[in-house]
Amino acid sequence: MNITEIKMILNKNRSIIAGLLTIFVIAAMSLSAVSGCSLNNMVRSTYENNASLTLRDIDIDEKEVESINTLGSEMEKSYDISKEISSIADELENPFKPFYYSEETEEVKNIIILENIYLKDGSKSCEIKFNDHIYILVELDSFYDIYMVQSINETSVVLLKGDEVLTLFIGEMVQD
């Protein structure tokens, strides 16, 4: 539908549109007359009341005002901002850190390396480097109070950590 078609429809229905508009205006005026709420009444009620705005008289007790001033001067002033910042603000301080990242202390992983396996007089022993300590162990020996040597093979050692089984090969590094 283009503009010329709309103009033709409006010209044909001009009398109908004018009649509807007249009925709407009459209905609005009669409704405001019945309810008593018209623009004229609202303006008149606003400006007819000549009451002026005045402040109430308040008695000021000068001694009370002085006591308030002296109380304020006796207080210690602290400008230490670090005490005022909450932990939430600390978390929001870095905009590059994801909001779901939690700074929980991660469990430190132990580094275990099977350095060597020895065979001496028919008995096997192994050299295990645990973090920065070197242990020379035989079967059923324990170290660090949680690891126990279950068995020593030619190229590997089987460790027990509770119910967990760890197999170490010579030169291999395991983080646990």
Summary of the structure (lengths in Angstrom):
residues: 176
radius of gyration: 45.8
end to end distance: 76.6
largest distance: 122.5
contacts: 310
relative contact order: 0.07
helix: 37%
strand: 27%
